[in-house]
Amino acid sequence: MARKSDLPLLLLPLVLGVPLAQGSSPLPLVLNTWPFKNATNAAWQTIASGGSVVDAVENGCTVCEAEQCDGTVGFGGSPDELGETTLDAMIMDGTAMDVGAVGGLRRIKNAIGVARRVLEHTTHTLLVGESATKFAESMGFTNEDLSTRASKTLHSEWLAQNCQPNYWRKVTPDPSKYCGPYKPSGVLEQGIPAYKEVDIHGHDTIGMVVIDKMGHTAAGTSTNGLKFKIPGRVGDSPIPGAGAYADDLAGAAAATGDGDVLLRFLPSYQAVEYMRRGEDPATACQKVISRIHEYFPEFFGAVICANVTGSYGAACNKLPTFTQFSFMVYNSLRNQPTEEKVDCI
């Protein structure tokens, strides 16, 4: 949905990322989901000291992994049904159109670092599970337990609450009342919807976009996924075009939220394609969210977008408990990372 033409000019810098002064360039630019200030600053300092956009994305996401941002990034959060924390991450170079990613990574803390090694040292795009761990070890990463006292407590409490919530359907015993193991029932239990709204505070990926002063782009993600997910589940985060996407000919985007829904729509790729066609970033993000809303009106999700001129925007789907989305911006027109907010549509 396009902005109304009578939108006060003073709001344009906040919503659309329009340069604040005539002739000033907002590049370089760092943009990321959620108010993860230290991650934003780490990415900016990398660019400011001469690092590449890929370096910046890796360093920014690494900070969030180490700080366990919101408990949804890095080790010690979002245990699966078996109580294990596994990690997903991706990094994309929009100049070379090259990607490295890991899904269901076990016992390695620096998931975005492993994704970078996949990009640099293989011709593959995505490595998963135990094999991704073995690859990481061969690259010099330390194998260590990702569980913490907090994650073990979360898992124990979940078991005590009859494994609620969970993400099973058409199984027996009734997954709305009991723990598994489950077997196919062949019938969708009455009262159990085919789609469940999930905890909006339970899976907040960091998605990051970086554009340097030459217009080179990179994007990346890191997350420990959905709490109490079925082991082996991989969401949108490590999938190019879903969790993030970058292309020097248009811009870059990243998504956050319910990865099982987002994955079905390739929102980051679609947002970049809208910008390629000339849409401003805010409108591109809004169109992506609106399209998903047609099928899943109660989904939890947001998208950030930036084009190669340095304009940026964001959009989110409105829910009773989620009406505004916060993201971080740092560009050449600012002297520090700045949190901005956008009203959900």
C-alpha positions as CSV (number, residue, x, y, z in Angstrom):
1,M,0.0,0.0,0.0
2,A,1.6,3.3,-1.1
3,R,2.0,6.2,1.3
4,K,-0.5,9.0,1.0
5,S,0.7,12.0,-0.9
6,D,-0.1,14.4,2.0
7,L,2.2,12.5,4.5
8,P,4.0,15.2,6.5
9,L,7.5,15.8,5.1
10,L,9.0,15.5,8.6
11,L,7.9,11.9,8.7
12,L,9.6,10.9,5.5
13,P,13.1,10.3,6.9
14,L,11.7,8.0,9.6
15,V,9.4,5.9,7.4
16,L,11.2,5.8,4.0
17,G,14.8,6.5,4.9
18,V,15.0,9.6,2.6
19,P,18.2,11.5,2.9
20,L,18.0,14.3,5.5
21,A,19.9,16.8,3.5
22,Q,20.0,17.7,-0.2
23,G,23.1,16.1,-1.8
24,S,23.9,13.9,1.2
25,S,24.3,10.2,0.6
26,P,22.9,7.9,3.3
27,L,25.5,5.2,2.3
28,P,27.0,3.2,3.9
29,L,23.9,1.7,5.6
30,V,23.4,-1.0,8.2
31,L,19.8,-2.1,8.8
32,N,18.7,-5.0,11.0
33,T,15.6,-6.5,12.6
34,W,14.8,-5.8,16.2
35,P,16.6,-3.3,18.5
36,F,19.9,-5.2,18.7
37,K,22.1,-2.1,19.0
38,N,25.4,-3.8,19.6
39,A,25.0,-5.9,16.5
40,T,24.2,-2.9,14.4
41,N,27.3,-1.1,15.8
42,A,29.6,-4.0,15.2
43,A,28.5,-4.1,11.5
44,W,28.9,-0.4,11.2
45,Q,32.4,-0.3,12.7
46,T,33.4,-3.1,10.3
47,I,32.4,-1.0,7.3
48,A,33.9,2.2,8.8
49,S,37.3,0.5,9.2
50,G,37.4,-0.7,5.6
51,G,35.8,-4.2,5.9
52,S,33.5,-5.6,3.3
53,V,29.8,-5.8,3.5
54,V,30.0,-9.6,4.0
55,D,32.5,-9.0,6.9
56,A,30.0,-6.5,8.4
57,V,27.1,-8.9,8.2
58,E,29.1,-11.7,9.8
59,N,30.5,-9.5,12.6
60,G,27.1,-8.0,13.4
61,C,25.3,-11.3,13.6
62,T,28.2,-12.8,15.6
63,V,27.7,-10.2,18.3
64,C,24.0,-11.3,18.6
65,E,25.0,-14.9,18.8
66,A,27.5,-14.2,21.6
67,E,25.0,-12.0,23.4
68,Q,22.1,-14.5,22.9
69,C,19.9,-11.6,21.7
70,D,16.4,-12.0,23.2
71,G,17.2,-15.7,23.8
72,T,16.2,-16.3,20.2
73,V,19.7,-16.0,18.6
74,G,22.7,-18.1,19.5
75,F,23.2,-20.8,22.1
76,G,21.1,-21.6,25.1
77,G,17.7,-20.7,23.7
78,S,14.7,-22.2,21.9
79,P,15.2,-25.9,22.8
80,D,13.6,-28.4,20.5
81,E,11.3,-31.3,21.6
82,L,14.4,-33.2,22.8
83,G,15.8,-30.2,24.7
84,E,18.5,-29.4,22.2
85,T,19.3,-26.0,20.8
86,T,20.2,-26.0,17.1
87,L,21.1,-23.0,14.9
88,D,20.3,-21.7,11.5
89,A,22.2,-19.0,9.7
90,M,22.9,-17.6,6.2
91,I,25.0,-15.0,4.6
92,M,24.6,-13.7,1.0
93,D,27.0,-11.6,-1.1
94,G,24.9,-9.5,-3.4
95,T,27.8,-8.7,-5.7
96,A,28.8,-12.2,-6.6
97,M,25.3,-13.6,-5.9
98,D,26.9,-16.2,-3.7
99,V,25.4,-17.7,-0.5
100,G,26.6,-19.8,2.4
101,A,24.2,-21.3,4.9
102,V,23.7,-23.8,7.7
103,G,20.5,-25.4,9.0
104,G,20.0,-27.4,12.2
105,L,23.7,-26.8,13.2
106,R,24.5,-28.7,16.3
107,R,27.1,-27.9,19.1
108,I,28.7,-25.0,17.3
109,K,28.1,-21.5,18.7
110,N,29.1,-19.3,15.8
111,A,26.6,-20.3,13.2
112,I,27.0,-17.2,11.0
113,G,30.8,-17.9,10.9
114,V,30.2,-21.4,9.7
115,A,27.8,-20.1,7.0
116,R,30.6,-17.7,5.9
117,R,33.0,-20.7,5.6
118,V,30.4,-22.5,3.5
119,L,30.3,-19.5,1.2
120,E,34.1,-19.1,1.0
121,H,35.3,-22.7,1.0
122,T,32.7,-24.7,-0.9
123,T,30.6,-24.5,-4.0
124,H,27.6,-25.5,-2.0
125,T,24.9,-23.2,-0.6
126,L,23.5,-25.1,2.4
127,L,24.9,-27.7,4.9
128,V,22.7,-29.2,7.5
129,G,22.6,-31.1,10.8
130,E,25.5,-33.3,12.0
131,S,27.3,-33.0,8.7
132,A,27.3,-29.2,9.1
133,T,28.9,-29.7,12.5
134,K,31.6,-31.9,11.1
135,F,32.3,-29.3,8.4
136,A,32.5,-26.6,11.1
137,E,35.0,-28.7,13.0
138,S,37.1,-29.1,9.9
139,M,37.1,-25.3,9.6
140,G,38.5,-24.9,13.2
141,F,35.2,-24.2,15.1
142,T,34.9,-25.7,18.6
143,N,32.4,-28.4,19.3
144,E,30.6,-27.5,22.6
145,D,27.2,-28.0,24.3
146,L,24.7,-25.3,23.3
147,S,22.4,-26.0,26.3
148,T,22.3,-23.7,29.3
149,R,20.5,-23.9,32.6
150,A,17.8,-21.6,31.2
151,S,17.2,-23.8,28.1
152,K,17.1,-26.9,30.2
153,T,14.5,-25.3,32.5
154,L,12.4,-24.2,29.5
155,H,12.4,-27.8,28.3
156,S,11.5,-29.3,31.7
157,E,8.6,-26.9,32.1
158,W,7.3,-27.7,28.6
159,L,7.3,-31.4,29.4
160,A,5.5,-30.7,32.7
161,Q,2.8,-28.8,30.7
162,N,2.1,-31.9,28.5
163,C,4.3,-30.6,25.7
164,Q,2.3,-27.4,25.0
165,P,2.5,-25.8,22.6
166,N,3.7,-28.1,19.9
167,Y,3.6,-28.3,16.1
168,W,1.9,-31.6,15.4
169,R,-1.4,-32.3,13.7
170,K,-3.4,-35.3,12.4
171,V,-1.6,-37.5,14.9
172,T,-2.5,-39.7,17.9
173,P,-2.4,-39.2,20.9
174,D,-4.1,-35.8,20.7
175,P,-1.2,-33.3,20.5
176,S,-3.3,-30.6,22.2
177,K,-3.4,-32.6,25.4
178,Y,-0.5,-35.1,25.4
179,C,3.2,-35.5,24.6
180,G,4.4,-38.0,22.0
181,P,5.6,-40.1,20.5
182,Y,3.0,-39.6,17.9
183,K,1.6,-41.7,15.0
184,P,-0.5,-40.6,12.1
185,S,-4.2,-40.6,12.9
186,G,-5.4,-39.9,9.3
187,V,-8.0,-37.4,10.7
188,L,-7.5,-33.8,11.8
189,E,-8.7,-33.7,15.4
190,Q,-11.7,-31.5,15.8
191,G,-10.8,-28.1,17.3
192,I,-7.2,-28.3,16.2
193,P,-6.5,-25.7,13.5
194,A,-4.3,-26.5,10.5
195,Y,-2.3,-23.4,11.4
196,K,-1.4,-22.4,15.0
197,E,-0.4,-18.9,15.9
198,V,2.9,-19.2,17.7
199,D,4.5,-17.2,20.5
200,I,5.6,-13.9,18.9
201,H,8.4,-13.6,21.4
202,G,9.7,-17.1,20.7
203,H,11.6,-16.9,17.5
204,D,13.0,-13.4,16.6
205,T,15.7,-13.9,14.0
206,I,18.3,-11.2,13.5
207,G,18.1,-10.3,9.9
208,M,20.8,-7.8,8.7
209,V,21.3,-5.8,5.5
210,V,24.5,-3.9,4.8
211,I,25.2,-1.6,1.8
212,D,28.5,0.2,1.4
213,K,29.1,3.6,-0.2
214,M,29.7,1.9,-3.6
215,G,26.4,0.2,-3.5
216,H,27.7,-3.3,-2.8
217,T,25.1,-5.3,-0.8
218,A,25.1,-8.2,1.6
219,A,22.4,-9.7,3.9
220,G,22.4,-12.4,6.5
221,T,20.5,-14.1,9.3
222,S,21.1,-16.0,12.5
223,T,18.6,-17.7,14.8
224,N,18.0,-20.7,17.1
225,G,14.6,-21.2,15.6
226,L,11.3,-21.9,17.1
227,K,10.9,-23.1,20.7
228,F,9.9,-26.7,21.0
229,K,10.2,-27.3,17.3
230,I,10.1,-30.9,16.0
231,P,13.8,-32.0,15.7
232,G,15.0,-31.4,12.2
233,R,12.8,-28.4,11.5
234,V,14.4,-25.6,9.5
235,G,12.6,-22.3,9.0
236,D,13.1,-19.5,6.6
237,S,16.3,-18.1,8.0
238,P,19.0,-20.1,6.1
239,I,17.1,-20.2,2.9
240,P,18.1,-17.7,0.2
241,G,15.2,-15.5,-0.7
242,A,13.3,-16.4,2.4
243,G,15.3,-15.3,5.4
244,A,17.4,-12.8,3.4
245,Y,18.4,-11.8,-0.1
246,A,20.8,-9.3,-1.7
247,D,21.5,-8.1,-5.2
248,D,23.7,-5.1,-6.1
249,L,21.4,-4.3,-9.0
250,A,18.4,-3.6,-6.7
251,G,19.0,-3.8,-2.9
252,A,18.6,-6.2,-0.1
253,A,16.0,-7.5,2.4
254,A,15.6,-9.7,5.4
255,A,12.6,-11.3,7.2
256,T,11.8,-12.2,10.8
257,G,8.9,-14.1,12.4
258,D,7.1,-17.3,11.8
259,G,9.6,-19.1,9.5
260,D,7.2,-21.9,8.5
261,V,4.9,-19.3,6.9
262,L,7.5,-16.9,5.6
263,L,9.4,-19.8,3.9
264,R,6.4,-20.4,1.7
265,F,6.5,-16.9,0.1
266,L,10.2,-16.1,-0.3
267,P,9.5,-12.7,1.1
268,S,13.1,-11.3,0.9
269,Y,13.5,-12.2,-2.7
270,Q,10.1,-10.8,-3.5
271,A,10.9,-7.5,-1.7
272,V,14.1,-7.2,-3.7
273,E,12.2,-7.8,-7.0
274,Y,9.7,-5.1,-6.1
275,M,12.5,-2.7,-5.6
276,R,14.1,-3.8,-8.9
277,R,10.8,-2.7,-10.5
278,G,11.1,0.7,-9.0
279,E,9.1,0.4,-5.8
280,D,10.5,2.3,-2.8
281,P,11.6,0.0,0.0
282,A,8.7,0.8,2.4
283,T,6.2,-0.1,-0.3
284,A,8.1,-3.2,-1.3
285,C,8.0,-4.4,2.3
286,Q,4.3,-3.6,2.6
287,K,3.4,-5.5,-0.6
288,V,5.2,-8.6,0.7
289,I,3.4,-8.5,4.0
290,S,0.1,-7.9,2.4
291,R,0.5,-10.9,0.1
292,I,1.2,-13.3,3.0
293,H,-1.7,-11.8,5.0
294,E,-4.1,-12.8,2.2
295,Y,-3.4,-16.5,3.1
296,F,-2.4,-16.2,6.8
297,P,-4.1,-13.2,8.3
298,E,-2.8,-14.0,11.8
299,F,0.8,-14.8,10.9
300,F,3.6,-13.1,12.9
301,G,6.2,-11.5,10.7
302,A,8.1,-8.5,9.5
303,V,10.4,-7.5,6.6
304,I,13.1,-4.9,6.3
305,C,14.2,-3.5,2.9
306,A,16.9,-1.2,1.5
307,N,17.7,-0.2,-2.0
308,V,21.2,0.6,-3.4
309,T,20.7,4.4,-3.0
310,G,20.4,3.9,0.7
311,S,16.6,4.4,1.1
312,Y,15.0,1.8,3.5
313,G,11.7,0.7,5.0
314,A,10.0,-2.0,7.0
315,A,6.6,-3.6,7.4
316,C,4.9,-6.0,9.7
317,N,1.6,-7.9,10.0
318,K,-0.7,-6.5,12.7
319,L,-1.8,-8.7,15.5
320,P,-3.6,-7.9,18.8
321,T,-0.3,-8.2,20.7
322,F,2.0,-7.1,17.9
323,T,1.1,-3.7,16.4
324,Q,4.5,-2.1,16.0
325,F,7.9,-3.4,14.8
326,S,11.3,-2.1,15.9
327,F,14.4,-2.2,13.8
328,M,17.9,-0.6,13.8
329,V,19.4,1.8,11.4
330,Y,22.9,3.2,11.1
331,N,24.0,5.2,8.1
332,S,26.3,8.0,7.1
333,L,23.7,10.6,8.2
334,R,23.8,9.4,11.8
335,N,26.4,9.3,14.5
336,Q,25.1,6.2,16.3
337,P,22.8,3.2,15.8
338,T,19.1,4.4,15.9
339,E,16.0,2.4,16.8
340,E,13.1,3.1,14.5
341,K,9.5,1.7,14.6
342,V,6.9,1.1,12.0
343,D,3.2,0.5,12.6
344,C,2.0,-2.9,11.4
345,I,-0.5,-3.2,8.6
